[in-house]
Amino acid sequence: HTMSEADGIIILTFRQIECNLPETLESVADVTTPQLIEMVARSLWLITDGDAKFSITLPSGMAARHRLCTEMANTVKGLGYNGECGYNQLLYPSEATTRTILTFLVQKIPRAEEEAQEEMLGPNALLNRRIMASLGVWSQAPYRLPCCPAYAPDSVGKEARFRARPFRAYALNVPKSPAEDDASIKTVTEQVPEGEDVAPSVFEWNAAAVAQ
């Protein structure tokens, strides 16, 4: 794997354990201290089956930050990590050390038996992980018909979200029974000027038919 692919696997793994990482984050080099603290805290909780409980947010006081990072670093080393890991590596992260620590934690995070077997079978695991992550994001997105204009609640769209038009109905020639079906009668869509006129015309015809 290239470095970018390795970073992609690392970041995707931590997104899957509910770390609040921005969609723009693609490289370990861009991981901030607050993000690193959350990633380490959540992974340690999973690895130790809930025994290692650390705050996922960085304390405001410097003494509290040093204490939290020292305890987390000691826990990481207690899992068998042999690299450099102290409060400095967590509080003031560098790309190389952060990548090494996160790679170690990713390998330690418990996985479902099916997933472990899948990774042993070949390179499909990464693709499946990405598919599942994409499906997770897609399932949370609001449903929008392809014909609707783009709309974002936090931005001003360049096109109207909805387009209003007058209710215009046209008289339709519709056979009242199969016996009256005539090949010369045009289809409903051919009896109105525009496609948008089909629904109003059908509503009007149906209302008149019910009234009779």
Salt bridges, closest charged atoms under 4 A:
GLU5 OE1 - HIS1 ND1 3.53
ASP7 OD1 - ARG99 NE 2.82
GLU38 OE2 - ARG42 NE 2.85
GLU95 OE2 - ARG99 NH2 2.86
GLU115 OE2 - ARG129 NH2 2.76
GLU119 OE1 - ARG111 NH1 2.58
GLU119 OE2 - ARG129 NH2 2.83
GLU196 OE2 - ARG163 NH2 2.38
GLU196 OE1 - ARG165 NE 2.99
ASP197 OD1 - ARG165 NH2 3.15
ASP197 OD1 - ARG168 NE 3.99
